[in-house]
Amino acid sequence: MIYDLHTHSTASDGTLTPTQLVERATAAGVKVLALTDHDTLDGIPEGMVEARRQGIRMVPGVEVSVTWGGRVIHVVGLGIDPDCEQLRAGLMSLREFRSWRAIEIARQLEKAGIPGAYEGAKALSGGHLIARTHFARFLVGQGIVKELKSVFKHYLVRGRPGYVAGNWAELGEAVSWIKQAGGQAVVAHPARYRFTHSKLQRLLGEFREAGGEGMEVVSGSHNREDALAMARHAKQSGLLASAGSDYHGPDHTWVELGRIPELPSGIAPIWNEWPAFVS
């Protein structure tokens, strides 16, 4: 069974529609796929229809933006009820901030001599929420930067043109929304934050106290050493292990759907007590 529990579609900052995402996942041999778009549930209905057609299991999910310890982190919700009013209201507040942030990012880029960024990013978003990735694609398309990875380093991080500080959900707030929707909360790609051992343990401790259940041990942005280290953190913190590619589309050539290592031995997968899947 291949599980991929962290993916994105055009409903947020992915480049494949939910239908195309499910089709690609099926071709890659994925049997259980979670669609976890940033701060939106809009892609789930389409994805669920295609998953039933393809004969794979779609886990409805979301990736919630959180501010913790002065940093932006992400919390994935798995198995959520997309109709939960508390979750939908919380995500709406985050999308309202995203709308304001997009205008402010464009204003900052224009001050730096790059006009038309808002219109360009909006066009690339396809009418959905505008993310930093859409600005990155715009800058690459304009020939200002050669590749996506370079954009964030030179334009969209603290101290660079285009940086706008986040104003996201609190950790306990995000976990509460997910739990009220009947889901399991998971810390996304924890090694990517490059926290010290003690700071990461503090995050995971507060997360578990708030009702969080898991953490991504295997991720598209984790190497083998990261995965082994995150497995130790999961055991120490009493958290279940999740695995997801954080797939955004074919243009992110460094990661592919379902092409992630197996979980290290000795840790409990988050899907252990899920109902059995029969194709």
Sequence and secondary structure as in RCSB ss.txt:
>XXXX:A:sequence
MIYDLHTHSTASDGTLTPTQLVERATAAGVKVLALTDHDTLDGIPEGMVEARRQGIRMVPGVEVSVTWGGRVIHV
VGLGIDPDCEQLRAGLMSLREFRSWRAIEIARQLEKAGIPGAYEGAKALSGGHLIARTHFARFLVGQGIVKELKS
VFKHYLVRGRPGYVAGNWAELGEAVSWIKQAGGQAVVAHPARYRFTHSKLQRLLGEFREAGGEGMEVVSGSHNRE
DALAMARHAKQSGLLASAGSDYHGPDHTWVELGRIPELPSGIAPIWNEWPAFVS
>XXXX:A:secstr
  EE  B  TTTT SS HHHHHHHHHHTT SEEEE  BT  TTHHHHHHHHHHHT EEEEEEEEEEEETTEEEEE
EEES  TT HHHHHHHHHHHHHHHHHHHHHHHHHHHTT TTHHHHHHHHHTTS   HHHHHHHHHHTTSSSSHHH
HHHHTSSTTSTT      B HHHHHHHHHHTT EEEE SGGGG   HHHHHHHHHHHHHTT  EEEEEETT  HH
HHHHHHHHHHHHT EEEEE  B  TT TT  TT S    TTS BTTTTS     
